[in-house]
Amino acid sequence: MKSIRITIIGTGYVGLVSGTCFAEMGHQVICVDKDSKKVELLQQGGIPIYEPGLEELVKRNVAAGRLRFTDSTADGVENSEVIFIAVPTPPQPDGSVDLSFIEAVAREIASQLVAYRIIVDKSTVPVKTAEKVTETIRRYSKAKVEFDVVSNPEFLREGFAVEDLMKPDRIVIGVGSQRPVAAMRDIYEPFEAPLIVTDTNSAELIKHAANSFLALKISYANALSVICEAAGANVQEVARGMGLDARIGTRFLQAGLGFGGSCFPKDLSAFIQISSRLGYDFRLLREVQRINSDQMERFIKKITDTLWVLKDKRIGVLGLAFKQNTDDVRTSPAIEVCRRLLAEGAHLRVFDPQAMEKAKALLPPGPQLEYVESQEAVPEGCDALVIATEWPQFTGLDLTRTRNVMHTPIVLDGRNLFDPEEMERHGFIYKSIGRGS
């Protein structure tokens, strides 16, 4: 295997995980971030995000001399052959993508280029971004040296990002010429995954098309859950019967509170805007957005119908992250549930295994909101318990104790973690998603 000198600009989920895993495979990696406090934290062995397995990998590769951190883009450009751009691409009010961070990095790279480099878009970007990055670097490069821009979309799931990068389903490389292909093959050779080499526009579309389809699949399961409840059927059994068909598959067919996080909502809105600008009204994806929004409304109605008046009710909430195995609370359905309950005057007791510190920035503690230190303490004195995130450890809740410490034994399970018959045996009034009683 040939070791490649790599720079990653941006140390968010994608940048930090990618850089660390490249180093783990034997490449020499420099991670660049303009946030000097974050760089200092990483240099001292700290990790700014929770991602299973990441901290150990970072420490091992720093100790081995394959991974280092800096706030100097010039350092990264000078000392690497391949430069990955992994900066944020946040949504704008109309749903389109803010590309200002990409543009700023492209200009900075251009100002530092003195020899041939491969510049790789790793951030999730709209189609034709590689063309704009190429144009920007060409325009602002003083040395006028040769370079190539490559589109290499990421397909990482938060909470499983290390696993997804180390054992990818596929690797997509979009190029404008064949010159950078050999180096990109060398980078990804140790990962032993199918490698698709295509044009940059197709590569950029693959990412948005994939995430939008997964969001569609989740929304299909949620729409199906409404039918199942009305028919007295079990959406989990229906989804299992569907998913065992190899053409469909079981993944992303779990009904719940809807999708959230930093990717699906943003990428879905972006793809709708991208399609519109290309002359196509992607109405199917607009319906996916509506179904996702309606799912939250139905769950809040289920809570209200069960408790009647929410004002001054004491409600326990298990989960704040948008999904398990992460501390990310961006666009989290669990956070939205809490906001809606607080707006109705409820008093909340909340717990999450990893996300409480980040949640406090969105939901400050106060007279109506108490952060508690364990899942067992959440239901104490509560009129109801809400399951809002699918952390597997929540299934280990002591149901006998929970029943005894609650004011009224009501559980509203937004993630279908518990078995309805078992909950009934323990004396709970139990409501879940898409499992008709």
VOPAGU-2260 file (C-alpha; in pm, 1 decimal, decimal comma):
REM VOPAGU-2260
SITE   aa  ch    i         X         Y         Z
SITE  MET   A    0       0,0       0,0       0,0
SITE  LYS   A    1     121,8     347,0     -85,0
SITE  SER   A    2     101,3     600,9     198,2
SITE  ILE   A    3     -49,7     933,7      86,4
SITE  ARG   A    4       1,0    1269,5     256,8
SITE  ILE   A    5    -348,3    1402,8     323,7
SITE  THR   A    6    -491,5    1723,7     466,6
SITE  ILE   A    7    -849,5    1745,5     595,7
SITE  ILE   A    8    -987,2    2100,0     628,7
SITE  GLY   A    9   -1264,4    2094,7     889,2
SITE  THR   A   10   -1283,0    1871,8    1198,4
SITE  GLY   A   11   -1655,7    1814,2    1234,9
SITE  TYR   A   12   -1806,0    1463,6    1216,5
SITE  VAL   A   13   -1698,9    1404,0     858,1
SITE  GLY   A   14   -1355,7    1565,1     874,5
SITE  LEU   A   15   -1241,9    1422,7    1207,5
SITE  VAL   A   16   -1368,0    1071,0    1140,1
SITE  SER   A   17   -1230,8    1066,8     784,0
SITE  GLY   A   18    -890,5    1198,6     883,8
SITE  THR   A   19    -859,4     959,2    1175,8
SITE  CYS   A   20    -959,3     655,1     971,4
SITE  PHE   A   21    -722,3     751,4     688,3
SITE  ALA   A   22    -443,5     768,3     947,0
SITE  GLU   A   23    -549,0     432,5    1090,3
SITE  MET   A   24    -499,0     284,6     743,0
SITE  GLY   A   25    -141,3     414,4     730,8
SITE  HIS   A   26    -169,3     752,3     559,3
SITE  GLN   A   27      -7,7    1070,3     696,0
SITE  VAL   A   28    -287,3    1309,6     791,6
SITE  ILE   A   29    -305,8    1675,9     892,0
SITE  CYS   A   30    -643,0    1797,0    1023,3
SITE  VAL   A   31    -695,6    2172,2     988,5
SITE  ASP   A   32    -956,5    2379,1    1170,3
SITE  LYS   A   33    -987,4    2756,3    1211,0
SITE  ASP   A   34   -1125,0    2708,0    1562,9
SITE  SER   A   35    -802,2    2726,4    1762,9
SITE  LYS   A   36    -977,6    2609,8    2081,6
SITE  LYS   A   37   -1096,2    2294,3    1906,6
SITE  VAL   A   38    -746,3    2235,7    1769,1
SITE  GLU   A   39    -599,8    2278,7    2116,1
SITE  LEU   A   40    -853,7    2033,7    2258,9
SITE  LEU   A   41    -764,6    1775,5    1992,6
SITE  GLN   A   42    -391,6    1827,9    2044,9
SITE  GLN   A   43    -443,1    1755,7    2415,4
SITE  GLY   A   44    -627,4    1430,9    2342,6
SITE  GLY   A   45    -983,3    1563,5    2381,6
SITE  ILE   A   46   -1267,2    1489,7    2141,0
SITE  PRO   A   47   -1529,0    1758,6    2061,9
SITE  ILE   A   48   -1796,9    1505,1    1960,2
SITE  TYR   A   49   -1919,2    1171,4    2089,9
SITE  GLU   A   50   -1871,6     896,7    1834,1
SITE  PRO   A   51   -1818,7     533,4    1943,5
SITE  GLY   A   52   -1459,0     418,6    1888,7
SITE  LEU   A   53   -1329,4     755,3    1768,2
SITE  GLU   A   54   -1141,3     873,7    2076,4
SITE  GLU   A   55    -929,4     558,8    2092,3
SITE  LEU   A   56    -842,2     584,5    1721,5
SITE  VAL   A   57    -744,7     950,4    1750,4
SITE  LYS   A   58    -513,8     887,8    2045,6
SITE  ARG   A   59    -351,9     585,9    1879,7
SITE  ASN   A   60    -276,8     764,0    1553,2
SITE  VAL   A   61    -153,8    1082,3    1719,9
SITE  ALA   A   62      83,3     869,0    1928,5
SITE  ALA   A   63     198,2     687,2    1613,5
SITE  GLY   A   64     276,7    1017,1    1440,8
SITE  ARG   A   65      28,9     961,1    1157,5
SITE  LEU   A   66    -224,6    1225,0    1270,1
SITE  ARG   A   67    -175,7    1583,8    1379,9
SITE  PHE   A   68    -388,7    1897,5    1418,7
SITE  THR   A   69    -329,2    2260,7    1323,0
SITE  ASP   A   70    -516,4    2584,0    1256,2
SITE  SER   A   71    -291,4    2665,1     958,5
SITE  THR   A   72    -433,1    2598,1     611,7
SITE  ALA   A   73     -94,1    2690,9     466,1
SITE  ASP   A   74      65,5    2407,4     664,9
SITE  GLY   A   75    -187,9    2161,0     526,5
SITE  VAL   A   76    -159,5    2274,2     165,2
SITE  GLU   A   77     220,7    2278,1     170,6
SITE  ASN   A   78     266,7    1937,3     329,8
SITE  SER   A   79       3,4    1724,6     156,1
SITE  GLU   A   80     -65,9    1576,6    -184,6
SITE  VAL   A   81    -443,2    1555,2    -142,6
SITE  ILE   A   82    -655,3    1817,6      34,3
SITE  PHE   A   83   -1003,8    1724,5     150,9
SITE  ILE   A   84   -1261,1    1999,2     212,9
SITE  ALA   A   85   -1491,4    1891,0     497,0
SITE  VAL   A   86   -1635,6    2220,5     619,5
SITE  PRO   A   87   -2003,6    2279,0     709,6
SITE  THR   A   88   -2266,8    2338,8     441,0
SITE  PRO   A   89   -2556,7    2465,8     654,5
SITE  PRO   A   90   -2909,3    2525,3     523,0
SITE  GLN   A   91   -3035,1    2869,9     430,7
SITE  PRO   A   92   -3390,0    2990,2     513,0
SITE  ASP   A   93   -3523,9    2874,3     174,3
SITE  GLY   A   94   -3372,6    2526,3     216,6
SITE  SER   A   95   -3083,0    2580,4     -22,6
SITE  VAL   A   96   -2723,2    2524,4      84,8
SITE  ASP   A   97   -2493,3    2794,2     223,3
SITE  LEU   A   98   -2169,5    2741,8      30,7
SITE  SER   A   99   -1980,6    3033,9     181,8
SITE  PHE   A  100   -1750,9    2805,8     386,2
SITE  ILE   A  101   -1666,5    2603,1      74,6
SITE  GLU   A  102   -1594,2    2919,1    -123,7
SITE  ALA   A  103   -1376,8    3063,7     152,7
SITE  VAL   A  104   -1169,8    2744,3     177,8
SITE  ALA   A  105   -1131,6    2727,5    -200,9
SITE  ARG   A  106    -997,7    3084,2    -203,5
SITE  GLU   A  107    -759,3    3009,7      82,1
SITE  ILE   A  108    -628,2    2696,6     -86,8
SITE  ALA   A  109    -580,4    2897,3    -406,7
SITE  SER   A  110    -369,3    3155,2    -225,3
SITE  GLN   A  111    -138,0    2881,4     -94,5
SITE  LEU   A  112     -97,7    2663,9    -403,7
SITE  VAL   A  113     257,2    2649,8    -540,6
SITE  ALA   A  114     252,7    2297,0    -689,5
SITE  TYR   A  115       1,8    2041,5    -819,9
SITE  ARG   A  116    -254,8    1933,1    -563,2
SITE  ILE   A  117    -573,9    1727,0    -565,2
SITE  ILE   A  118    -859,0    1911,5    -393,1
SITE  VAL   A  119   -1144,5    1686,0    -280,4
SITE  ASP   A  120   -1497,5    1800,2    -193,5
SITE  LYS   A  121   -1595,9    1577,5     100,0
SITE  SER   A  122   -1869,0    1808,9     229,0
SITE  THR   A  123   -2222,8    1745,5     107,2
SITE  VAL   A  124   -2271,4    1997,5    -171,9
SITE  PRO   A  125   -2516,3    2070,2    -455,8
SITE  VAL   A  126   -2446,8    1943,3    -804,3
SITE  LYS   A  127   -2200,8    2160,0    -999,7
SITE  THR   A  128   -2014,5    2267,4    -684,2
SITE  ALA   A  129   -1693,9    2102,7    -808,2
SITE  GLU   A  130   -1715,8    2322,6   -1116,3
SITE  LYS   A  131   -1749,1    2632,7    -896,0
SITE  VAL   A  132   -1458,8    2525,7    -672,9
SITE  THR   A  133   -1244,3    2472,1    -983,1
SITE  GLU   A  134   -1339,1    2814,6   -1116,4
SITE  THR   A  135   -1269,0    2982,7    -779,7
SITE  ILE   A  136    -925,4    2824,4    -734,5
SITE  ARG   A  137    -830,4    2905,8   -1091,6
SITE  ARG   A  138    -943,3    3266,2   -1042,9
SITE  TYR   A  139    -763,1    3329,3    -713,5
SITE  SER   A  140    -447,8    3120,9    -763,0
SITE  LYS   A  141    -146,2    3349,2    -797,3
SITE  ALA   A  142      94,8    3075,0    -896,2
SITE  LYS   A  143    -135,4    2942,3   -1171,3
SITE  VAL   A  144     -24,4    2584,8   -1103,6
SITE  GLU   A  145    -216,7    2277,4   -1215,8
SITE  PHE   A  146    -468,2    2111,4    -982,7
SITE  ASP   A  147    -767,2    1878,7    -995,4
SITE  VAL   A  148   -1096,8    1898,2    -807,4
SITE  VAL   A  149   -1257,7    1568,6    -708,4
SITE  SER   A  150   -1603,4    1500,0    -564,7
SITE  ASN   A  151   -1590,7    1227,5    -298,4
SITE  PRO   A  152   -1921,3    1227,8    -105,1
SITE  GLU   A  153   -1939,0    1076,0     241,4
SITE  PHE   A  154   -2202,3     821,7     348,9
SITE  LEU   A  155   -2147,1     821,1     725,8
SITE  ARG   A  156   -2418,0     761,8     984,3
SITE  GLU   A  157   -2366,0     950,5    1307,5
SITE  GLY   A  158   -2321,1     699,0    1585,7
SITE  PHE   A  159   -2177,3     448,5    1336,8
SITE  ALA   A  160   -1939,0     678,0    1148,3
SITE  VAL   A  161   -1616,1     491,1    1225,7
SITE  GLU   A  162   -1771,6     160,6    1124,3
SITE  ASP   A  163   -1915,7     311,1     806,2
SITE  LEU   A  164   -1584,4     464,4     700,4
SITE  MET   A  165   -1373,3     160,3     782,4
SITE  LYS   A  166   -1618,1     -80,4     612,9
SITE  PRO   A  167   -1793,1     124,2     343,1
SITE  ASP   A  168   -2061,4     -12,7     110,2
SITE  ARG   A  169   -1903,2     180,7    -176,4
SITE  ILE   A  170   -1667,4     468,6    -248,2
SITE  VAL   A  171   -1771,5     730,2    -503,0
SITE  ILE   A  172   -1510,2     940,9    -681,8
SITE  GLY   A  173   -1616,7    1209,6    -927,2
SITE  VAL   A  174   -1342,0    1348,0   -1150,7
SITE  GLY   A  175   -1293,5    1585,7   -1440,5
SITE  SER   A  176    -981,4    1408,3   -1563,4
SITE  GLN   A  177    -804,8    1078,2   -1499,4
SITE  ARG   A  178    -499,1    1239,4   -1338,5
SITE  PRO   A  179    -622,3    1223,9    -972,5
SITE  VAL   A  180    -773,1     874,5    -996,5
SITE  ALA   A  181    -453,8     683,6    -905,2
SITE  ALA   A  182    -398,5     881,8    -584,4
SITE  MET   A  183    -763,8     841,8    -482,2
SITE  ARG   A  184    -738,6     466,7    -541,7
SITE  ASP   A  185    -426,0     456,8    -324,8
SITE  ILE   A  186    -608,6     638,0     -42,5
SITE  TYR   A  187    -902,8     399,5     -45,4
SITE  GLU   A  188    -728,1      73,2    -138,0
SITE  PRO   A  189    -700,9     -44,3     228,0
SITE  PHE   A  190   -1077,7     -10,8     276,3
SITE  GLU   A  191   -1147,4    -291,5      27,8
SITE  ALA   A  192   -1476,8    -153,2    -103,5
SITE  PRO   A  193   -1627,4    -116,4    -452,2
SITE  LEU   A  194   -1498,8     205,9    -606,2
SITE  ILE   A  195   -1715,1     400,1    -850,2
SITE  VAL   A  196   -1532,7     649,4   -1071,2
SITE  THR   A  197   -1769,1     890,8   -1240,8
SITE  ASP   A  198   -1798,4    1258,5   -1335,2
SITE  THR   A  199   -1821,5    1522,7   -1062,0
SITE  ASN   A  200   -2185,8    1612,5   -1128,0
SITE  SER   A  201   -2299,7    1250,8   -1096,0
SITE  ALA   A  202   -2096,7    1202,7    -776,8
SITE  GLU   A  203   -2255,0    1510,8    -619,2
SITE  LEU   A  204   -2604,2    1393,4    -713,3
SITE  ILE   A  205   -2543,8    1045,1    -570,7
SITE  LYS   A  206   -2513,8    1184,8    -217,8
SITE  HIS   A  207   -2834,0    1389,9    -223,2
SITE  ALA   A  208   -3023,4    1116,5    -407,1
SITE  ALA   A  209   -2917,4     853,6    -150,7
SITE  ASN   A  210   -3009,5    1058,0     157,0
SITE  SER   A  211   -3340,5    1166,9       6,0
SITE  PHE   A  212   -3430,9     807,8     -73,0
SITE  LEU   A  213   -3351,9     698,7     283,5
SITE  ALA   A  214   -3566,3     982,9     418,8
SITE  LEU   A  215   -3842,8     865,9     183,9
SITE  LYS   A  216   -3811,2     511,1     318,9
SITE  ILE   A  217   -3841,7     632,4     680,3
SITE  SER   A  218   -4144,6     843,3     590,6
SITE  TYR   A  219   -4303,2     546,9     414,9
SITE  ALA   A  220   -4274,5     346,6     735,7
SITE  ASN   A  221   -4424,2     636,2     932,0
SITE  ALA   A  222   -4713,3     674,6     689,0
SITE  LEU   A  223   -4766,0     298,8     713,8
SITE  SER   A  224   -4777,3     328,1    1094,2
SITE  VAL   A  225   -5089,1     547,8    1065,6
SITE  ILE   A  226   -5263,9     279,9     860,5
SITE  CYS   A  227   -5155,9       8,7    1103,8
SITE  GLU   A  228   -5291,2     195,4    1403,8
SITE  ALA   A  229   -5624,8     251,0    1229,3
SITE  ALA   A  230   -5643,4    -114,7    1125,1
SITE  GLY   A  231   -5527,9    -264,3    1456,5
SITE  ALA   A  232   -5213,6    -401,6    1291,1
SITE  ASN   A  233   -4848,2    -395,3    1400,8
SITE  VAL   A  234   -4620,5    -179,4    1185,8
SITE  GLN   A  235   -4313,1    -369,2    1304,7
SITE  GLU   A  236   -4452,1    -697,3    1174,3
SITE  VAL   A  237   -4566,5    -536,7     849,9
SITE  ALA   A  238   -4225,0    -375,1     797,2
SITE  ARG   A  239   -4049,6    -703,2     875,8
SITE  GLY   A  240   -4265,1    -886,6     623,1
SITE  MET   A  241   -4182,1    -623,0     364,4
SITE  GLY   A  242   -3814,8    -595,1     448,8
SITE  LEU   A  243   -3737,9    -963,6     412,3
SITE  ASP   A  244   -3793,4    -908,2      41,4
SITE  ALA   A  245   -3435,3    -860,4     -80,1
SITE  ARG   A  246   -3553,3    -586,7    -316,0
SITE  ILE   A  247   -3671,9    -377,4     -19,5
SITE  GLY   A  248   -3457,8    -461,2     287,6
SITE  THR   A  249   -3537,4    -397,9     653,7
SITE  ARG   A  250   -3311,0     -97,8     717,8
SITE  PHE   A  251   -3474,9     244,9     753,9
SITE  LEU   A  252   -3823,3      91,1     780,5
SITE  GLN   A  253   -3861,8     162,5    1153,0
SITE  ALA   A  254   -4158,7     381,9    1238,1
SITE  GLY   A  255   -4104,4     648,6    1503,5
SITE  LEU   A  256   -4103,5    1022,5    1563,5
SITE  GLY   A  257   -3957,4    1098,3    1222,3
SITE  PHE   A  258   -3606,5    1169,6    1099,7
SITE  GLY   A  259   -3386,2    1449,2    1231,8
SITE  GLY   A  260   -3018,2    1528,9    1274,3
SITE  SER   A  261   -2780,1    1735,6    1066,7
SITE  CYS   A  262   -2816,9    1542,6     739,0
SITE  PHE   A  263   -3160,2    1419,2     630,9
SITE  PRO   A  264   -3367,9    1737,1     687,6
SITE  LYS   A  265   -3095,3    1957,9     536,3
SITE  ASP   A  266   -3016,5    1731,9     241,8
SITE  LEU   A  267   -3384,2    1675,4     161,7
SITE  SER   A  268   -3453,9    2050,4     152,8
SITE  ALA   A  269   -3138,9    2107,5     -51,2
SITE  PHE   A  270   -3230,6    1843,2    -308,5
SITE  ILE   A  271   -3577,2    1993,5    -349,9
SITE  GLN   A  272   -3414,6    2334,3    -414,1
SITE  ILE   A  273   -3152,0    2184,4    -645,3
SITE  SER   A  274   -3423,0    2008,0    -846,8
SITE  SER   A  275   -3631,2    2325,9    -866,9
SITE  ARG   A  276   -3337,2    2525,6   -1000,9
SITE  LEU   A  277   -3283,6    2255,8   -1262,1
SITE  GLY   A  278   -3646,9    2288,0   -1368,4
SITE  TYR   A  279   -3809,8    1995,6   -1184,6
SITE  ASP   A  280   -4060,9    2018,6    -900,3
SITE  PHE   A  281   -3971,9    1714,5    -685,3
SITE  ARG   A  282   -4319,8    1685,7    -531,0
SITE  LEU   A  283   -4249,4    1338,2    -398,4
SITE  LEU   A  284   -3981,5    1479,5    -166,9
SITE  ARG   A  285   -4209,6    1762,8     -55,9
SITE  GLU   A  286   -4453,9    1494,3      54,7
SITE  VAL   A  287   -4174,0    1321,4     246,4
SITE  GLN   A  288   -4121,5    1646,5     438,1
SITE  ARG   A  289   -4494,1    1674,1     512,1
SITE  ILE   A  290   -4517,6    1316,0     637,6
SITE  ASN   A  291   -4219,2    1374,3     864,7
SITE  SER   A  292   -4377,6    1687,5    1010,3
SITE  ASP   A  293   -4716,0    1518,3    1052,8
SITE  GLN   A  294   -4557,3    1232,9    1248,0
SITE  MET   A  295   -4451,7    1474,2    1522,8
SITE  GLU   A  296   -4799,5    1630,8    1529,1
SITE  ARG   A  297   -4960,8    1288,9    1572,0
SITE  PHE   A  298   -4730,5    1197,9    1859,6
SITE  ILE   A  299   -4796,3    1523,8    2043,1
SITE  LYS   A  300   -5169,8    1467,3    1991,6
SITE  LYS   A  301   -5129,5    1116,9    2134,4
SITE  ILE   A  302   -4970,7    1263,4    2447,4
SITE  THR   A  303   -5242,5    1528,7    2476,5
SITE  ASP   A  304   -5525,6    1282,0    2418,4
SITE  THR   A  305   -5383,8    1054,3    2687,8
SITE  LEU   A  306   -5305,8    1318,0    2953,8
SITE  TRP   A  307   -5583,0    1564,9    2852,8
SITE  VAL   A  308   -5435,7    1883,3    3006,0
SITE  LEU   A  309   -5054,1    1912,3    2992,7
SITE  LYS   A  310   -5022,2    2226,2    3204,6
SITE  ASP   A  311   -4845,2    2143,8    3533,2
SITE  LYS   A  312   -4821,6    1774,9    3440,3
SITE  ARG   A  313   -4486,6    1616,2    3535,2
SITE  ILE   A  314   -4347,2    1427,7    3238,0
SITE  GLY   A  315   -4025,8    1225,6    3213,5
SITE  VAL   A  316   -3841,9    1221,9    2879,9
SITE  LEU   A  317   -3583,8     956,6    2793,4
SITE  GLY   A  318   -3359,2    1074,7    2511,3
SITE  LEU   A  319   -3248,6    1411,4    2370,5
SITE  ALA   A  320   -3011,8    1318,2    2084,0
SITE  PHE   A  321   -3170,8    1280,3    1741,9
SITE  LYS   A  322   -3070,8     911,2    1742,5
SITE  GLN   A  323   -2875,9     662,0    1952,4
SITE  ASN   A  324   -2494,2     652,3    1978,5
SITE  THR   A  325   -2444,7    1026,3    1930,9
SITE  ASP   A  326   -2455,6    1351,7    2128,6
SITE  ASP   A  327   -2591,5    1545,2    1829,0
SITE  VAL   A  328   -2912,5    1734,6    1907,1
SITE  ARG   A  329   -2941,0    1927,2    1580,0
SITE  THR   A  330   -3297,3    1902,2    1444,3
SITE  SER   A  331   -3364,0    1632,3    1703,3
SITE  PRO   A  332   -3724,9    1507,9    1725,1
SITE  ALA   A  333   -3663,2    1452,4    2097,8
SITE  ILE   A  334   -3578,1    1821,0    2145,2
SITE  GLU   A  335   -3890,7    1917,9    1951,8
SITE  VAL   A  336   -4105,5    1696,5    2176,2
SITE  CYS   A  337   -3961,0    1871,4    2481,7
SITE  ARG   A  338   -4021,6    2216,7    2332,0
SITE  ARG   A  339   -4382,5    2132,0    2254,2
SITE  LEU   A  340   -4447,2    1993,3    2603,1
SITE  LEU   A  341   -4284,0    2294,2    2769,7
SITE  ALA   A  342   -4494,9    2526,8    2556,1
SITE  GLU   A  343   -4805,6    2355,5    2697,4
SITE  GLY   A  344   -4688,2    2420,4    3053,1
SITE  ALA   A  345   -4562,0    2071,9    3138,6
SITE  HIS   A  346   -4274,4    2016,6    3382,8
SITE  LEU   A  347   -4005,3    1787,8    3240,5
SITE  ARG   A  348   -3748,3    1551,3    3388,0
SITE  VAL   A  349   -3504,3    1457,6    3108,9
SITE  PHE   A  350   -3206,9    1228,2    3058,6
SITE  ASP   A  351   -2979,2    1126,1    2772,2
SITE  PRO   A  352   -2663,7     909,7    2802,5
SITE  GLN   A  353   -2450,9    1151,1    2594,8
SITE  ALA   A  354   -2640,3    1458,1    2474,7
SITE  MET   A  355   -2738,7    1649,7    2790,5
SITE  GLU   A  356   -2462,2    1910,7    2778,2
SITE  LYS   A  357   -2533,2    1998,6    2415,6
SITE  ALA   A  358   -2907,6    1991,8    2480,3
SITE  LYS   A  359   -2873,6    2258,1    2749,9
SITE  ALA   A  360   -2783,5    2512,1    2482,6
SITE  LEU   A  361   -3123,7    2451,2    2321,0
SITE  LEU   A  362   -3323,7    2367,5    2635,9
SITE  PRO   A  363   -3178,9    2559,2    2932,5
SITE  PRO   A  364   -3260,6    2405,7    3272,2
SITE  GLY   A  365   -3510,6    2598,5    3479,7
SITE  PRO   A  366   -3825,7    2569,4    3689,5
SITE  GLN   A  367   -4000,6    2367,6    3414,4
SITE  LEU   A  368   -3702,5    2158,8    3305,1
SITE  GLU   A  369   -3478,5    1936,7    3517,1
SITE  TYR   A  370   -3185,2    1734,8    3387,9
SITE  VAL   A  371   -3145,1    1417,5    3595,0
SITE  GLU   A  372   -2840,5    1192,5    3623,7
SITE  SER   A  373   -2982,0     849,8    3541,7
SITE  GLN   A  374   -3257,1     689,8    3338,4
SITE  GLU   A  375   -3394,0     522,9    3651,4
SITE  ALA   A  376   -3448,7     863,0    3816,0
SITE  VAL   A  377   -3646,0    1012,1    3525,0
SITE  PRO   A  378   -3990,5     862,3    3599,1
SITE  GLU   A  379   -3996,0     953,0    3969,6
SITE  GLY   A  380   -4323,3    1129,6    4051,9
SITE  CYS   A  381   -4418,5    1161,6    3684,3
SITE  ASP   A  382   -4763,4    1158,0    3530,3
SITE  ALA   A  383   -4617,7    1007,1    3213,5
SITE  LEU   A  384   -4291,4     884,4    3064,2
SITE  VAL   A  385   -4198,2     962,2    2702,0
SITE  ILE   A  386   -3940,6     756,9    2507,9
SITE  ALA   A  387   -3793,3     999,3    2254,7
SITE  THR   A  388   -3459,8     846,0    2141,6
SITE  GLU   A  389   -3387,4     480,5    2062,2
SITE  TRP   A  390   -3093,6     430,8    2300,1
SITE  PRO   A  391   -3076,3      51,5    2351,2
SITE  GLN   A  392   -2999,8      89,6    2723,8
SITE  PHE   A  393   -3346,9     233,8    2777,5
SITE  THR   A  394   -3487,1    -117,1    2727,2
SITE  GLY   A  395   -3307,4    -212,9    3050,0
SITE  LEU   A  396   -3534,1      16,0    3252,9
SITE  ASP   A  397   -3655,7    -157,5    3570,0
SITE  LEU   A  398   -4024,9    -170,0    3483,1
SITE  THR   A  399   -4144,3    -275,5    3828,4
SITE  ARG   A  400   -3960,4      11,5    3995,5
SITE  THR   A  401   -4070,7     252,5    3721,8
SITE  ARG   A  402   -4434,9     155,3    3776,3
SITE  ASN   A  403   -4401,5     205,4    4150,3
SITE  VAL   A  404   -4232,2     549,0    4140,9
SITE  MET   A  405   -4462,5     706,7    3883,8
SITE  HIS   A  406   -4763,6     912,3    3987,2
SITE  THR   A  407   -4963,1     752,7    3705,4
SITE  PRO   A  408   -4821,2     458,9    3503,8
SITE  ILE   A  409   -4840,2     603,2    3151,8
SITE  VAL   A  410   -4568,2     540,2    2892,2
SITE  LEU   A  411   -4571,5     699,8    2547,5
SITE  ASP   A  412   -4308,7     521,3    2341,7
SITE  GLY   A  413   -4205,0     721,5    2035,1
SITE  ARG   A  414   -3946,5     460,6    1936,2
SITE  ASN   A  415   -4130,4     129,1    1990,1
SITE  LEU   A  416   -3862,5       6,0    2229,9
SITE  PHE   A  417   -4092,5    -195,9    2454,8
SITE  ASP   A  418   -4326,5    -490,2    2402,2
SITE  PRO   A  419   -4691,1    -385,1    2447,9
SITE  GLU   A  420   -4790,8    -710,5    2619,4
SITE  GLU   A  421   -4504,6    -687,5    2868,4
SITE  MET   A  422   -4592,2    -326,7    2947,3
SITE  GLU   A  423   -4953,8    -427,2    3005,6
SITE  ARG   A  424   -4843,2    -706,9    3240,5
SITE  HIS   A  425   -4651,3    -447,9    3444,0
SITE  GLY   A  426   -4964,2    -236,5    3474,3
SITE  PHE   A  427   -4879,4      46,1    3234,6
SITE  ILE   A  428   -5106,6     243,8    3007,5
SITE  TYR   A  429   -4882,7     208,3    2705,2
SITE  LYS   A  430   -4901,1     392,2    2372,7
SITE  SER   A  431   -4652,7     341,6    2087,7
SITE  ILE   A  432   -4623,6     409,3    1712,2
SITE  GLY   A  433   -4819,2     206,0    1459,1
SITE  ARG   A  434   -4905,9     -84,9    1685,5
SITE  GLY   A  435   -5282,7     -88,6    1712,6
SITE  SER   A  436   -5431,8    -201,9    2043,5
